[in-house]
Amino acid sequence: MVKERNEAGADAAALECNRIYEMKHLDRRGSAIVLAVLLLVLLNAIGMYVMSLPVSMGESSRQHYLASVARNMARAGAHAAIARLPAVSPEAAPYVRRIPVGPEITGKYSVASRGTGDSMDAARSGKGSPVAEYELVSEGSVPGSFGGSFRVRASVRIGPVPGRPPRILKWEETALGKPSPGADR
């Protein structure tokens, strides 16, 4: 009987231990979710802070931007000259235009175009096909640009059908060195 009491007491003690153990773990059941949410909030805050930092690399990105503007100015000049064809510039006087591209930046392009080949002579005299070919050179630059300036050379054909857009036969883009200090004036 004593043995049964010891076993019953042991069982009661074991039951009491199990009850205490379950109560402690029942109190912690939702803590993993709370910790996961807090970790997500913390990582989100760190991510927002990192994304709010300036990404630019200072002067290097500015120079890249200015070089891109100079390249686009040369392209714009070439397209403007194609749109003006068949008007050509005299050899000594290129078509120059300055365009503001930012609060403190003004880009410039300079375009010279001329008719080429026998097709121009035939078109002027009224003999042969009314096809005309033109060569144009456009230089784009931005003051203070590390990349200097860019040049676009294009060969364009107009005709023989009136009203059709000009056909670009050749398009070359080249980067030039840094312009001379007086070139931007």
C-alpha positions in Angstrom: 0.0 0.0 0.0 2.8 2.3 0.7 4.1 1.4 -2.6 0.8 2.3 -4.2 0.8 5.6 -2.4 4.3 6.4 -3.7 3.3 5.5 -7.2 0.1 7.6 -6.8 2.2 10.5 -5.4 4.7 10.1 -8.2 1.9 10.1 -10.8 0.3 13.2 -9.2 3.7 14.9 -9.1 4.3 14.0 -12.8 0.8 15.3 -13.7 1.5 18.5 -11.8 4.9 18.9 -13.7 3.2 18.3 -17.0 0.5 20.9 -16.2 3.1 23.5 -15.2 5.1 22.7 -18.3 2.1 23.0 -20.6 1.1 26.3 -19.0 4.5 27.8 -19.6 4.5 26.7 -23.2 1.0 27.8 -23.8 2.0 31.3 -22.8 4.8 31.3 -25.4 2.7 29.9 -28.3 2.3 33.3 -30.1 5.7 34.7 -29.4 7.3 33.3 -32.5 4.9 35.2 -34.7 5.4 38.4 -32.8 9.2 38.1 -33.1 8.9 37.4 -36.9 6.7 40.5 -37.3 9.2 42.7 -35.3 12.0 41.3 -37.4 10.2 42.2 -40.6 9.4 45.7 -39.4 13.1 46.2 -38.4 14.4 45.0 -41.8 11.8 47.1 -43.6 13.0 50.2 -41.7 16.6 49.4 -42.6 15.7 49.0 -46.2 13.8 52.3 -46.4 16.7 54.1 -44.8 19.2 52.6 -47.3 16.9 53.4 -50.3 16.6 57.0 -49.1 20.4 57.5 -49.2 21.6 59.4 -52.3 22.6 57.0 -55.0 24.6 59.4 -57.2 28.3 59.2 -57.2 28.8 62.9 -57.4 30.9 64.3 -60.1 31.2 61.0 -62.0 27.5 60.8 -62.6 27.3 64.5 -63.6 30.0 64.0 -66.2 28.2 61.0 -67.6 25.0 63.0 -67.7 26.7 65.9 -69.5 28.3 63.5 -72.0 24.9 61.9 -72.7 23.4 65.4 -73.2 26.2 66.2 -75.7 25.5 63.0 -77.6 21.8 63.7 -77.7 22.5 67.3 -78.9 24.5 65.9 -81.8 21.7 63.5 -82.7 19.1 66.3 -82.4 21.1 68.5 -84.7 21.3 65.7 -87.3 17.6 65.0 -87.2 16.9 68.8 -87.4 19.1 69.0 -90.5 17.3 66.0 -92.1 14.0 67.7 -91.4 15.2 70.9 -93.1 16.4 69.2 -96.3 16.6 70.0 -99.2 17.8 73.3 -97.7 21.6 73.2 -97.2 24.0 75.3 -95.2 26.7 77.3 -96.9 30.1 75.8 -96.3 31.2 78.6 -94.0 28.0 79.0 -92.0 26.7 76.0 -90.1 23.3 76.0 -88.5 23.8 76.5 -84.8 21.2 76.2 -82.0 21.4 76.3 -78.2 18.8 74.5 -76.1 18.4 74.7 -72.3 18.5 71.2 -70.9 18.5 71.9 -67.2 18.4 74.7 -64.7 22.1 75.6 -65.3 22.9 73.7 -68.5 22.6 74.7 -72.1 23.4 72.3 -74.8 24.5 73.3 -78.3 24.5 71.7 -81.7 26.1 72.9 -84.9 25.1 71.4 -88.2 26.5 71.7 -91.7 24.9 70.0 -94.7 25.7 69.9 -98.4 24.5 68.1 -101.5 26.8 65.5 -102.9 27.5 63.6 -106.1 26.1 63.7 -109.6 22.5 63.2 -108.4 22.5 66.9 -107.2 23.7 68.1 -110.6 21.1 66.0 -112.4 18.3 67.1 -110.1 19.2 70.8 -110.6 19.4 70.5 -114.4 16.1 68.6 -114.6 17.9 65.6 -116.3 17.9 62.2 -114.8 16.2 61.0 -111.7 15.1 63.5 -109.1 17.1 61.8 -106.4 19.3 64.0 -104.2 21.9 62.9 -101.7 23.2 65.0 -98.9 26.0 64.8 -96.4 25.6 66.4 -93.0 27.7 66.8 -90.0 26.3 67.6 -86.6 28.4 68.4 -83.5 26.8 68.5 -80.1 28.4 69.8 -76.9 27.7 71.0 -73.4 29.8 73.5 -71.5 31.8 71.9 -68.8 31.4 68.4 -70.2 34.2 66.0 -69.4 33.2 63.9 -72.4 33.8 66.8 -74.7 31.6 66.8 -77.7 30.1 64.3 -80.1 29.8 64.3 -83.8 27.2 62.6 -86.1 27.9 62.2 -89.8 25.0 61.1 -91.9 24.4 60.5 -95.6 20.8 61.0 -96.6 18.9 60.4 -99.9 15.7 62.3 -100.9 13.5 61.1 -103.7 12.5 59.9 -106.2 8.9 59.9 -104.9 7.8 63.3 -103.5 6.4 63.3 -100.0 8.3 60.2 -98.8 10.6 60.7 -95.8 14.4 61.0 -96.5 16.3 57.7 -96.4 19.3 57.6 -94.1 22.1 55.8 -95.9 24.8 56.1 -93.3 24.9 57.2 -89.7 28.1 57.5 -87.7 28.5 58.7 -84.2 31.9 59.5 -82.7 33.1 61.1 -79.5 35.5 64.0 -79.9 38.0 65.2 -77.3 37.3 67.9 -74.8 36.4 71.1 -76.6 38.7 74.1 -76.4 37.7 76.7 -73.7 36.4 79.2 -76.3 34.4 76.6 -78.3 31.3 77.0 -76.1 30.9 80.7 -76.6 
